[in-house]
Amino acid sequence: MKQLLSICLLMFLALYVQAQKKPAPIIDIHAHANQANFAGQVPMTICIHNDEFPTSSTGVHWGDTLIAAAKKCKHAIVSELTDDEVMNKTLSIYKKRNIIGVTNGRLLQKWIDAAPDRIIPSLTYRANGTDPSADSVRKLFIQGKYRVFGEIEAQYRGISADDSSLAAYWAMAEELNIPVGIHIGPGPIGAPYLGWEKYRARLHSPLQLEEVLIKHPKLKVYIMHAAWPMIDDLITVLWTHPQVYVDISGIITDLNEKAFYSYLQKIIEPGFGNRVMFGSDSMIWPQLIEEALKTIENASFLSKKQKRDILYNNAARFLDLSKEEIKRHHN
């Protein structure tokens, strides 16, 4: 009887220990600490995994068309109502799933105070004339206030990555070994008609980075949204510049699974899977994090190792996380 009780106790302890273990860590390389009214309307509904996008109608404002379409879509997600709800629901998912987020946004410090072990602070560059100078940014990084520079939102202002206005920032990032994330790829569909008049489709191409990379060969840069849909340009850049990584935020939930998987496979199949990083771009929709994770977890063409690389290992390498940080994330 004692032996049976001992066996039962050991089994219980084993199950208890297993229950206390953290899930395998995940790095969300593209997160935002935004106010609930970030998109203007509260709440704001978005459609995900879109099978078809709306088309423009004569005389109808494009924003109204999108809002009307959101009311009819099959996969709708509604934003949170308050700043605290956005933060608390996001951090709750982060804790449950053992996620560490590379995070920027106006409420960044509030999020850091709420969950310092879950947030890697990143500095936004808006390219709208309000950004601090390169020297000021240098001081912020030397002081340890930020660890990542991005996202660089120059595409929204019609500014190419190799524009002279960014030159000093690239030089600073290379010198201080700061990882940089730049938006190259899709913004909101129909962006020039939603207030970003200078947004241009041609700036989806990652080839705009080439002269920057040649001039700053030690620069650590990742292309946000994987430059969708410019797959040929992207593969050419990944081949030519081995230091470049990509994140798959935005497209992982905006596109339907067939379209997203097709694009991801075209990056994976030539051998660039070790430079793909997970990102949710959740903004004010915490549910997007779980939806994005499911898309990777359900990808039958990815091996277990490839999934772990995308969800954690590639970003840990790109960010130069210390052995102590990696150990803490796992334990």
Backbone hydrogen bonds in HBPLUS format (Angstrom, degrees):
<---DONOR---> <-ACCEPTOR-->    atom                        ^
c    i                          cat <-CA-CA->   ^        H-A-AA   ^      H-
h    n   atom  resd res      DA  || num        DHA   H-A  angle D-A-AA Bond
n    s   type  num  typ     dist DA aas  dist angle  dist       angle   num
A0005-LEU N   A0001-MET O   2.90 MM   4  6.23 159.3  1.94 152.3 158.1     1
A0006-SER N   A0002-LYS O   2.86 MM   4  6.10 152.6  1.93 146.5 154.3     2
A0007-ILE N   A0003-GLN O   2.95 MM   4  6.21 155.6  2.01 146.6 152.8     3
A0008-CYS N   A0004-LEU O   2.93 MM   4  6.20 161.9  1.96 150.6 155.5     4
A0009-LEU N   A0005-LEU O   2.85 MM   4  6.05 155.6  1.91 146.4 153.5     5
A0010-LEU N   A0006-SER O   2.91 MM   4  6.13 159.3  1.96 148.4 153.7     6
A0011-MET N   A0007-ILE O   2.93 MM   4  6.17 156.1  1.98 148.4 155.1     7
A0012-PHE N   A0008-CYS O   2.90 MM   4  6.12 156.0  1.95 146.8 153.5     8
A0013-LEU N   A0009-LEU O   2.88 MM   4  6.12 161.3  1.91 150.8 155.9     9
A0014-ALA N   A0010-LEU O   2.90 MM   4  6.08 155.1  1.97 145.7 152.5    10
A0015-LEU N   A0011-MET O   2.97 MM   4  6.21 158.2  2.02 147.6 153.2    11
A0016-TYR N   A0012-PHE O   2.85 MM   4  6.08 152.3  1.92 148.1 156.7    12
A0017-VAL N   A0013-LEU O   2.86 MM   4  6.07 165.3  1.88 152.3 155.6    13
A0018-GLN N   A0014-ALA O   2.99 MM   4  6.14 159.0  2.04 143.8 149.9    14
A0019-ALA N   A0015-LEU O   2.96 MM   4  6.14 148.9  2.06 141.2 149.5    15
A0020-GLN N   A0016-TYR O   3.04 MM   4  6.34 137.5  2.23 143.6 154.9    16
A0020-GLN N   A0017-VAL O   3.12 MM   3  5.14 128.7  2.40  94.6 108.1    17
A0021-LYS N   A0018-GLN O   3.32 MM   3  5.37 146.2  2.45  97.8 107.0    18
A0026-ILE N   A0098-ASN O   2.99 MM  72  6.24 148.4  2.09 150.6 152.0    19
A0100-ILE N   A0026-ILE O   2.84 MM  74  6.28 153.5  1.91 157.4 165.5    20
A0027-ILE N   A0311-LEU O   2.80 MM 284  6.07 164.2  1.82 165.6 168.0    21
A0028-ASP N   A0100-ILE O   2.86 MM  72  6.07 156.6  1.92 143.7 151.6    22
A0102-VAL N   A0028-ASP O   2.82 MM  74  6.14 164.4  1.84 154.6 158.7    23
A0029-ILE N   A0278-PHE O   3.01 MM 249  6.20 163.5  2.03 154.8 151.1    24
A0281-ASP N   A0030-HIS O   2.79 MM 251  5.28 150.6  1.88 166.0 167.8    25
A0031-ALA N   A0102-VAL O   3.01 MM  71  5.77 153.2  2.09 162.7 155.6    26
A0104-ASN N   A0031-ALA O   3.15 MM  73  6.58 152.2  2.23 138.5 141.1    27
A0033-ALA N   A0104-ASN O   2.64 MM  71  5.87 159.8  1.68 152.2 158.6    28
A0107-LEU N   A0033-ALA O   3.07 MM  74  5.15 162.1  2.10 159.0 153.6    29
A0038-PHE N   A0035-GLN O   3.02 MM   3  5.30 147.9  2.12 122.4 121.5    30
A0040-GLY N   A0037-ASN O   2.88 MM   3  5.05 162.0  1.91 114.1 119.2    31
A0079-SER N   A0044-MET O   2.92 MM  35  5.23 148.2  2.02 131.2 141.5    32
A0046-ILE N   A0077-ILE O   2.92 MM  31  5.46 161.1  1.95 154.2 159.2    33
A0077-ILE N   A0046-ILE O   2.91 MM  31  5.46 157.5  1.96 156.9 163.9    34
A0048-ILE N   A0075-HIS O   2.86 MM  27  5.49 162.4  1.89 159.8 165.8    35
A0049-HIS N   A0253-THR O   2.56 MM 204  5.43 172.5  1.56 166.5 169.4    36
A0050-ASN N   A0254-ASP O   3.16 MM 204  6.18 161.0  2.20 138.6 139.1    37
A0060-VAL N   A0057-SER O   3.16 MM   3  5.56 168.0  2.17 131.4 132.6    38
A0064-ASP N   A0061-HIS O   3.05 MM   3  5.38 121.2  2.41 104.4 118.3    39
A0065-THR N   A0061-HIS O   3.11 MM   4  6.50 149.2  2.21 148.1 157.5    40
A0066-LEU N   A0062-TRP O   3.01 MM   4  6.35 154.7  2.08 151.5 157.2    41
A0067-ILE N   A0063-GLY O   3.04 MM   4  6.31 160.2  2.08 148.4 153.6    42
A0068-ALA N   A0064-ASP O   2.96 MM   4  6.10 158.9  2.00 146.2 151.9    43
A0069-ALA N   A0065-THR O   2.93 MM   4  6.13 152.8  2.01 144.5 152.3    44
A0070-ALA N   A0066-LEU O   2.91 MM   4  6.12 147.3  2.02 146.0 154.8    45
A0071-LYS N   A0068-ALA O   3.27 MM   3  5.45 136.8  2.47  98.1 108.9    46
A0072-LYS N   A0069-ALA O   2.99 MM   3  5.35 153.2  2.06 108.4 117.0    47
A0080-GLU N   A0284-ILE O   3.43 MM 204  6.45 155.1  2.50 168.1 174.5    48
A0086-VAL N   A0082-THR O   3.11 MM   4  6.45 160.3  2.15 152.2 156.8    49
A0087-MET N   A0083-ASP O   3.06 MM   4  6.34 168.1  2.08 153.2 156.0    50
A0088-ASN N   A0084-ASP O   2.76 MM   4  5.80 171.1  1.77 154.8 157.5    51
A0089-LYS N   A0085-GLU O   3.02 MM   4  5.80 163.2  2.05 142.6 147.7    52
A0090-THR N   A0086-VAL O   3.16 MM   4  6.11 152.0  2.24 138.1 146.2    53
A0091-LEU N   A0087-MET O   2.88 MM   4  6.06 171.6  1.89 160.3 162.6    54
A0092-SER N   A0088-ASN O   2.92 MM   4  5.94 141.6  2.07 136.0 146.6    55
A0093-ILE N   A0089-LYS O   3.18 MM   4  6.36 154.9  2.24 139.9 144.9    56
A0094-TYR N   A0090-THR O   2.91 MM   4  6.23 157.4  1.97 148.5 155.9    57
A0095-LYS N   A0091-LEU O   2.88 MM   4  6.05 157.1  1.94 143.9 149.1    58
A0096-LYS N   A0092-SER O   2.98 MM   4  6.17 167.6  1.99 147.8 151.5    59
A0097-ARG N   A0093-ILE O   2.89 MM   4  5.93 161.0  1.92 153.3 158.0    60
A0098-ASN N   A0094-TYR O   2.79 MM   4  5.47 109.4  2.30 135.5 150.4    61
A0099-ILE N   A0094-TYR O   2.77 MM   5  4.48 162.1  1.80 132.1 138.5    62
A0098-ASN N   A0095-LYS O   3.31 MM   3  4.98 152.2  2.40  94.1 102.2    63
A0101-GLY N   A0118-ARG O   2.81 MM  17  6.14 163.1  1.84 163.9 158.0    64
A0120-ILE N   A0101-GLY O   2.84 MM  19  5.95 168.9  1.85 148.1 148.0    65
A0103-THR N   A0120-ILE O   2.90 MM  17  6.01 147.1  2.01 145.6 156.3    66
A0122-SER N   A0103-THR O   2.81 MM  19  5.41 146.3  1.92 153.1 145.3    67
A0108-LEU N   A0105-GLY O   3.22 MM   3  5.30 154.9  2.28 115.7 114.5    68
A0111-TRP N   A0107-LEU O   3.15 MM   4  6.50 154.8  2.22 154.8 162.2    69
A0111-TRP N   A0108-LEU O   3.05 MM   3  5.20 116.9  2.46  99.5 114.7    70
A0112-ILE N   A0108-LEU O   2.91 MM   4  6.23 156.2  1.97 155.4 163.0    71
A0113-ASP N   A0109-GLN O   2.91 MM   4  6.13 160.5  1.95 150.2 154.9    72
A0114-ALA N   A0110-LYS O   3.08 MM   4  6.28 144.0  2.21 137.9 147.5    73
A0115-ALA N   A0111-TRP O   2.91 MM   4  6.11 147.1  2.02 149.2 157.5    74
A0118-ARG N   A0115-ALA O   2.95 MM   3  5.41 163.0  1.98 119.0 124.6    75
A0147-ARG N   A0121-PRO O   2.88 MM  26  5.80 174.4  1.88 154.6 154.0    76
A0148-VAL N   A0121-PRO O   3.32 MM  27  6.59 146.2  2.45 144.6 149.2    77
A0123-LEU N   A0148-VAL O   2.93 MM  25  6.42 152.4  2.01 147.8 152.2    78
A0150-GLY N   A0123-LEU O   2.65 MM  27  5.33 136.0  1.83 132.0 146.0    79
A0125-TYR N   A0151-GLU O   3.09 MM  26  6.14 177.2  2.09 137.2 137.4    80
A0153-GLU N   A0125-TYR O   2.86 MM  28  6.06 172.9  1.87 173.5 173.8    81
A0137-VAL N   A0133-SER O   2.89 MM   4  6.21 157.2  1.94 153.3 160.2    82
A0138-ARG N   A0134-ALA O   2.86 MM   4  6.05 152.9  1.93 144.5 152.4    83
A0139-LYS N   A0135-ASP O   3.18 MM   4  6.48 154.8  2.25 143.0 147.8    84
A0140-LEU N   A0136-SER O   3.16 MM   4  6.50 154.3  2.23 145.6 152.2    85
A0141-PHE N   A0137-VAL O   3.06 MM   4  6.41 154.5  2.13 154.4 160.5    86
A0142-ILE N   A0138-ARG O   2.93 MM   4  6.18 161.3  1.96 154.7 160.5    87
A0143-GLN N   A0139-LYS O   2.89 MM   4  6.03 149.4  1.99 146.5 154.5    88
A0145-LYS N   A0140-LEU O   3.02 MM   5  5.53 147.6  2.13 173.4 166.5    89
A0144-GLY N   A0141-PHE O   2.98 MM   3  4.97 148.4  2.08  98.9 109.0    90
A0149-PHE N   A0179-PRO O   2.89 MM  30  6.22 172.2  1.90 164.6 167.2    91
A0181-GLY N   A0149-PHE O   2.92 MM  32  6.33 154.9  1.98 143.2 149.3    92
A0152-ILE N   A0181-GLY O   2.90 MM  29  6.35 150.2  1.99 143.7 153.3    93
A0183-HIS N   A0152-ILE O   3.05 MM  31  5.94 170.8  2.06 150.0 152.8    94
A0156-TYR N   A0153-GLU O   3.05 MM   3  5.81 140.5  2.21 120.5 128.9    95
A0157-ARG N   A0154-ALA O   2.89 MM   3  5.34 147.7  2.00 112.5 122.4    96
A0159-ILE N   A0154-ALA O   3.05 MM   5  5.01 164.6  2.07 141.3 136.6    97
A0158-GLY N   A0155-GLN O   3.08 MM   3  5.04 165.5  2.10 107.0 110.3    98
A0163-ASP N   A0160-SER O   3.07 MM   3  5.34 159.3  2.11 117.1 117.5    99
A0166-LEU N   A0163-ASP O   3.08 MM   3  5.84 162.8  2.11 122.1 126.9   100
A0167-ALA N   A0164-SER O   3.19 MM   3  5.14 154.4  2.26 102.6 110.2   101
A0169-TYR N   A0166-LEU O   3.06 MM   3  5.40 125.9  2.36 107.7 121.7   102
A0170-TRP N   A0166-LEU O   3.11 MM   4  6.42 158.6  2.16 161.1 167.5   103
A0171-ALA N   A0167-ALA O   3.14 MM   4  6.39 164.7  2.16 152.5 156.6   104
A0172-MET N   A0168-ALA O   3.03 MM   4  6.15 155.6  2.09 139.3 146.0   105
A0173-ALA N   A0169-TYR O   2.93 MM   4  6.12 160.7  1.97 150.5 155.3   106
A0174-GLU N   A0170-TRP O   2.99 MM   4  6.22 160.9  2.02 152.9 157.6   107
A0175-GLU N   A0171-ALA O   3.02 MM   4  6.16 165.8  2.04 149.3 153.5   108
A0176-LEU N   A0172-MET O   3.03 MM   4  6.20 160.1  2.07 151.3 155.8   109
A0177-ASN N   A0173-ALA O   2.94 MM   4  5.73 108.1  2.47 134.7 149.9   110
A0178-ILE N   A0173-ALA O   2.89 MM   5  4.82 162.6  1.92 141.8 146.1   111
A0177-ASN N   A0174-GLU O   3.24 MM   3  5.04 155.0  2.31  98.3 105.7   112
A0180-VAL N   A0220-LYS O   2.84 MM  40  6.15 151.1  1.92 148.0 157.7   113
A0222-TYR N   A0180-VAL O   2.78 MM  42  6.29 153.0  1.85 160.7 169.9   114
A0182-ILE N   A0222-TYR O   3.13 MM  40  6.54 161.1  2.16 167.1 172.9   115
A0224-MET N   A0182-ILE O   2.92 MM  42  5.77 168.7  1.93 149.3 150.9   116
A0227-ALA N   A0184-ILE O   3.02 MM  43  5.01 121.6  2.37 175.3 160.3   117
A0191-ALA N   A0188-PRO O   3.04 MM   3  5.20 116.5  2.46 151.7 141.5   118
A0193-TYR N   A0190-GLY O   2.93 MM   3  5.68 156.1  1.99 127.4 134.8   119
A0194-LEU N   A0191-ALA O   2.98 MM   3  5.17 165.9  2.00 118.8 119.4   120
A0196-TRP N   A0191-ALA O   3.40 MM   5  5.77 154.2  2.47 154.6 147.3   121
A0199-TYR N   A0196-TRP O   3.08 MM   3  5.54 165.1  2.10 117.8 122.6   122
A0203-LEU N   A0200-ARG O   3.18 MM   3  5.74 152.2  2.26 111.1 118.6   123
A0204-HIS N   A0201-ALA O   2.93 MM   3  5.65 154.0  2.00 126.1 127.3   124
A0205-SER N   A0202-ARG O   3.33 MM   3  6.13 170.6  2.34 116.8 119.6   125
A0209-LEU N   A0206-PRO O   2.97 MM   3  5.68 167.6  1.98 121.2 125.3   126
A0210-GLU N   A0207-LEU O   3.13 MM   3  5.42 160.3  2.17 111.4 117.2   127
A0212-VAL N   A0209-LEU O   3.04 MM   3  5.33 119.2  2.42 107.2 122.9   128
A0213-LEU N   A0209-LEU O   2.98 MM   4  6.21 158.1  2.03 160.4 167.5   129
A0214-ILE N   A0210-GLU O   2.99 MM   4  6.27 156.6  2.05 153.6 160.0   130
A0215-LYS N   A0211-GLU O   3.03 MM   4  6.11 157.0  2.09 141.1 147.2   131
A0216-HIS N   A0212-VAL O   2.88 MM   4  6.01 141.1  2.03 143.4 154.7   132
A0219-LEU N   A0216-HIS O   3.05 MM   3  5.49 165.0  2.07 120.2 123.7   133
A0245-TYR N   A0221-VAL O   3.19 MM  24  6.52 163.6  2.22 147.5 152.3   134
A0223-ILE N   A0245-TYR O   2.86 MM  22  6.29 157.8  1.91 142.3 141.3   135
A0247-ASP N   A0223-ILE O   2.93 MM  24  6.20 159.0  1.98 144.8 143.1   136
A0228-TRP N   A0225-HIS O   3.10 MM   3  6.25 167.9  2.11 138.2 138.3   137
A0226-ALA N   A0247-ASP O   2.89 MM  21  5.59 108.4  2.41 155.3 174.5   138
A0230-MET N   A0227-ALA O   2.83 MM   3  5.78 145.5  1.95 146.1 145.3   139
A0231-ILE N   A0229-PRO O   2.84 MM   2  5.66 138.8  2.01 107.1  94.7   140
A0234-LEU N   A0230-MET O   2.91 MM   4  6.12 156.8  1.97 153.5 161.2   141
A0235-ILE N   A0231-ILE O   2.90 MM   4  6.08 172.0  1.91 156.2 157.2   142
A0236-THR N   A0232-ASP O   3.07 MM   4  6.19 156.5  2.13 144.2 151.0   143
A0237-VAL N   A0233-ASP O   2.98 MM   4  6.25 152.2  2.06 146.0 153.2   144
A0238-LEU N   A0234-LEU O   2.84 MM   4  6.15 165.7  1.86 160.6 164.5   145
A0239-TRP N   A0235-ILE O   2.92 MM   4  6.02 152.9  1.99 145.5 152.7   146
A0240-THR N   A0236-THR O   3.00 MM   4  6.10 159.7  2.04 143.9 149.5   147
A0241-HIS N   A0237-VAL O   2.78 MM   4  5.68 153.4  1.85 153.9 159.9   148
A0244-VAL N   A0241-HIS O   3.15 MM   3  6.00 171.8  2.16 130.8 131.8   149
A0246-VAL N   A0275-ARG O   2.89 MM  29  6.26 157.8  1.94 171.8 178.2   150
A0277-MET N   A0246-VAL O   2.86 MM  31  6.12 144.8  1.98 148.9 160.4   151
A0248-ILE N   A0277-MET O   3.18 MM  29  6.49 143.4  2.32 170.3 176.9   152
A0251-ILE N   A0249-SER O   2.76 MM   2  5.65 135.9  1.95 109.5  95.2   153
A0253-THR N   A0250-GLY O   3.15 MM   3  5.79 154.1  2.22 115.3 121.6   154
A0254-ASP N   A0250-GLY O   2.78 MM   4  5.81 164.3  1.80 163.4 167.6   155
A0255-LEU N   A0251-ILE O   3.30 MM   4  5.39 158.8  2.35 119.4 125.7   156
A0260-PHE N   A0256-ASN O   2.95 MM   4  6.18 168.6  1.96 162.9 166.7   157
A0261-TYR N   A0257-GLU O   2.76 MM   4  5.76 169.2  1.78 153.5 157.4   158
A0262-SER N   A0258-LYS O   3.02 MM   4  6.06 155.0  2.08 141.7 148.9   159
A0263-TYR N   A0259-ALA O   3.17 MM   4  6.41 156.9  2.23 143.9 149.1   160
A0264-LEU N   A0260-PHE O   2.86 MM   4  6.14 169.5  1.87 161.0 163.9   161
A0265-GLN N   A0261-TYR O   2.82 MM   4  5.91 163.7  1.85 151.2 155.9   162
A0266-LYS N   A0262-SER O   3.22 MM   4  6.41 145.5  2.35 137.8 146.1   163
A0266-LYS N   A0263-TYR O   3.15 MM   3  5.23 122.8  2.49  96.0 110.1   164
A0267-ILE N   A0264-LEU O   2.96 MM   3  5.21 143.0  2.10 104.2 115.5   165
A0268-ILE N   A0264-LEU O   2.90 MM   4  6.20 158.5  1.95 153.7 160.6   166
A0269-GLU N   A0265-GLN O   2.77 MM   4  5.66 173.9  1.78 154.2 156.4   167
A0272-PHE N   A0267-ILE O   3.32 MM   5  5.76 146.8  2.44 154.4 155.3   168
A0271-GLY N   A0268-ILE O   2.89 MM   3  5.40 147.7  2.00 115.2 125.8   169
A0275-ARG N   A0272-PHE O   3.08 MM   3  5.70 153.7  2.16 121.1 122.6   170
A0278-PHE N   A0310-ILE O   2.92 MM  32  5.54 138.9  2.09 160.0 147.2   171
A0284-ILE N   A0282-SER O   2.72 MM   2  5.91 100.4  2.36 122.2 110.3   172
A0285-TRP N   A0282-SER O   2.79 MM   3  5.20 163.6  1.82 135.9 141.6   173
A0288-LEU N   A0285-TRP O   2.88 MM   3  5.71 157.2  1.93 127.5 133.7   174
A0289-ILE N   A0286-PRO O   3.00 MM   3  5.77 151.2  2.08 120.5 127.0   175
A0291-GLU N   A0287-GLN O   3.07 MM   4  6.38 164.7  2.09 155.5 160.4   176
A0292-ALA N   A0288-LEU O   2.80 MM   4  5.90 158.9  1.84 149.3 154.6   177
A0293-LEU N   A0289-ILE O   2.97 MM   4  6.20 158.9  2.01 148.7 154.8   178
A0294-LYS N   A0290-GLU O   2.93 MM   4  6.13 159.9  1.97 150.1 155.3   179
A0295-THR N   A0291-GLU O   3.17 MM   4  6.41 148.2  2.28 141.1 149.0   180
A0296-ILE N   A0292-ALA O   3.35 MM   4  6.78 148.8  2.45 145.9 152.5   181
A0296-ILE N   A0293-LEU O   3.14 MM   3  5.34 122.2  2.50 100.1 113.4   182
A0297-GLU N   A0293-LEU O   2.85 MM   4  6.08 174.7  1.86 161.6 163.4   183
A0298-ASN N   A0294-LYS O   2.83 MM   4  5.77 146.1  1.94 147.4 154.0   184
A0299-ALA N   A0296-ILE O   3.11 MM   3  5.24 164.3  2.14 109.5 114.2   185
A0302-LEU N   A0299-ALA O   3.19 MM   3  5.71 164.1  2.22 114.3 119.2   186
A0307-LYS N   A0303-SER O   3.00 MM   4  6.28 155.2  2.06 151.4 157.7   187
A0308-ARG N   A0304-LYS O   3.08 MM   4  6.36 159.7  2.12 147.8 152.9   188
A0309-ASP N   A0305-LYS O   2.86 MM   4  6.11 152.3  1.94 150.1 158.6   189
A0310-ILE N   A0306-GLN O   2.98 MM   4  6.19 161.9  2.01 147.6 151.6   190
A0311-LEU N   A0307-LYS O   2.87 MM   4  6.00 159.9  1.91 150.9 157.1   191
A0312-TYR N   A0308-ARG O   2.87 MM   4  5.73 142.1  2.01 142.0 149.6   192
A0313-ASN N   A0308-ARG O   3.09 MM   5  6.28 152.3  2.17 141.1 144.2   193
A0314-ASN N   A0309-ASP O   2.89 MM   5  5.17 167.7  1.90 134.5 137.3   194
A0316-ALA N   A0312-TYR O   2.93 MM   4  6.10 160.9  1.97 161.6 167.8   195
A0317-ARG N   A0313-ASN O   3.05 MM   4  6.26 153.3  2.13 147.2 153.5   196
A0318-PHE N   A0314-ASN O   2.90 MM   4  6.13 163.4  1.93 148.2 153.4   197
A0319-LEU N   A0315-ALA O   2.84 MM   4  5.90 162.6  1.87 153.3 157.1   198
A0321-LEU N   A0316-ALA O   3.08 MM   5  5.39 166.4  2.10 157.7 160.7   199
A0320-ASP N   A0317-ARG O   3.09 MM   3  5.07 152.8  2.17 101.2 109.6   200
A0326-ILE N   A0322-SER O   3.03 MM   4  6.33 168.0  2.04 158.3 160.8   201
A0327-LYS N   A0323-LYS O   2.93 MM   4  6.05 157.4  1.98 144.4 151.1   202
A0328-ARG N   A0324-GLU O   2.92 MM   4  6.11 155.7  1.98 144.3 151.2   203
A0329-HIS N   A0325-GLU O   2.92 MM   4  6.20 155.5  1.98 151.7 158.3   204
A0330-HIS N   A0326-ILE O   3.12 MM   4  6.37 146.5  2.24 143.3 151.7   205
A0331-ASN N   A0327-LYS O   2.91 MM   4  6.05 139.4  2.08 145.9 157.6   206
